[in-house]
């Protein structure tokens, strides 16, 4: 047992080892981590990383992009936003990262069977969790179609990885790559209905998905939110529920980050 590994009340904490790190697009980094925690990871969950700087008190929540249980490795893809993620981007192979996780409820893939169709929708830095989703669905014999949107060609990430598992449509706001427009530009032309929908991205994109698939029985939104404790105790990442007689809310870190369409206020 790794002495840096703890498990208490199903919350895992471990100093994961960085296997590799590289910049895959301007200010977007791919980090491969190794540790026992990988065996407990599920598609759609996230990791809560401590920045190795005493002045940075809050952990950074980052979605899990790929899970390799055979080699005990997991890949995360994140964007450098401020000083904290900038420090993470400077870490090298062999460095340790104090990590809590895997956290959140993740995507429910059990609703699909071989031969059915899944629609994956991602925008910008919301695309990474769709890679493992696509991989596991393809392994089940599900037909996967991904629609991913970016601001421009320079922001494009993970297209080739997603193409390993099914058809991929790429949109850019300025038309510098793929189809000019938003993910809605493509999805609104489809003449077929997916058996399940999985999405992750910016609030504007999620609002479109939520409205488009509001009454779909298996449509899911993975929400991004700034967090404090990451364990549901501080209520810093609350979203409000729809169709409630009284005020009610859920925590993105503990009750999410995945919610059914039509269930929360966006």
Helices and strands as residue ranges (DSSP letters): E 5-8, E 11-25, E 28-34, G 36-40, E 46-49, E 60-68, E 73-79, H 83-88, E 96-103, E 117-123, G 124-126, H 128-139, E 143-150, G 153-155, H 159-163, E 166-172, E 179-180, H 183-187, E 196-200, H 203-212, E 219-222, E 238-240, E 249-251, E 258-260
